[in-house]
Amino acid sequence: MKSTRFLYSNGVVSCSSDVPPVATFLESLPGAYTTTRTHENGTTLLFWERHLKRLSNSARILVNSSPHLILKANKKNPSFFPPLTITSSLKWETRIRSLVRNSLNHVLPIALEERSNGEELAVTALISGDLEKLKAMGNVANDDDDRVFQFLDVHLHIGSYVPPVFGIEENGAHLALVGRGRDISDAKYSDWVRLRKPLEKLRPHSVTELLLSNDGDRILEGCITNFFVICQIDKSEAEGKYLNDYGNAYSVEVQTAPISDGVLPGVIRQLVIEVCRIKGIPVREVAPSWERHQLWEEAFVTNSLRVLQHVETIKVPHPWESLESKCLEGISWIEKKFQGPGIMTKVIQKEIMERASMEGHWLKESNKVQGTTFLVNKFTNHESYYRTSTLLRAVNL
């Protein structure tokens, strides 16, 4: 790309090498965020509607329960946050979607024009609240008041991304269990980028993702991924606990920690569960137990950039308490190895990528109409068109 990163913030598009990496950008502002990427050579946004829904829900959760994680602090009284009650109303979700879409329409066409052939774009949308704006509005209690949306700012960060090729051994994930689960796991918020930094001190050499557990046995998720195993079925334990019931067609089941255990409701995580239901693959929301890792035949991690990545190795500290030393040199590791992506992992990955094409948010630069650009938004059963406010002088058609 001619400009490696793009940032849309406070109505201004920045497109230069001075735009910070996405992690630095997220550390600079509180807020709810989501990240996805383009697909098929920049022609679609992966599962964009699902991301918008999750983003609006994360913002609502933070405003209601943890306003300090979405509102920029008041310099005079940094601990003061006025009470707000945002319901899960359709109005809230609709307005959040509108704010993000309007902002995206200013910067995405420019990034698409600059994108190099064969590269994809990683797109991060951050919703942040301005406490000073909120105070200036006076008594705003809930989302029935249209003014509640005026204290929200939308920031968009876009950078180039080259997805790893699925199935190649050297592209597998190498995991290590290094810390406890996070708070407010049902919302995706930017402060987690800062909070997870101490875990990096415990990252063994060559490990590509860090896993979380509260007891050293039940594995919850990764720092930036959801975690799955393909495990031999213990029929006596699993009977009646499947999310679907397909008899004894399989001798294995897919396991992943339930949301109630404190894991992020990842977009791809939900898709894996849906695919398993459709394909008749037994799937159970239970945290994979390291004590039974001998029964694990395959493992994979998911997030919206990697989509699905098979696991090559998992390291677990022995004993679990050795992590308290906060020193990598003082930790001994037990390792489990997998032989590349297994059959079940390949089936699930293939189905998800097919869903990606079905649910793609198609991006298409079309006719010149009164100096504006149109983007095409194609869903599974219908097409809807919406006009961007990007001038043709910004996008060279």
Secondary structure, DSSP 8 states (H G I E B T S, - for coil): --SSEEEEETTEEEESTTS--HHHHHHHS-SEEEEEEEETTTTEETTHHHHHHHHHHHHHHHHHH-GGGTEE--SS-TT-----B----HHHHHHHHHHHHHHHHHHHHHHHHH--TT-EEEEEEEEEEEHHHHHHT----BTTSGGGGGGEEEEEEEEEE----TT-GGGSEEEEEEE---SSTTS-BTTHHHHTGGGGGG--TT--EEEEESSSSBEEEESSSEEEEEEE--HHHHTT--SS--TTS-SEEEEE--GGGT----HHHHHHHHHHHHHT--EEE---BGGGGGGEEEEEEEETTTEEEEEEEEEEESSGGGGGG--GGG--EEEEE--SS-HHHHHHHHHHHHHHHHT-EE------BTTEEEEEEE-SS-EEEEEEEEETTTS--
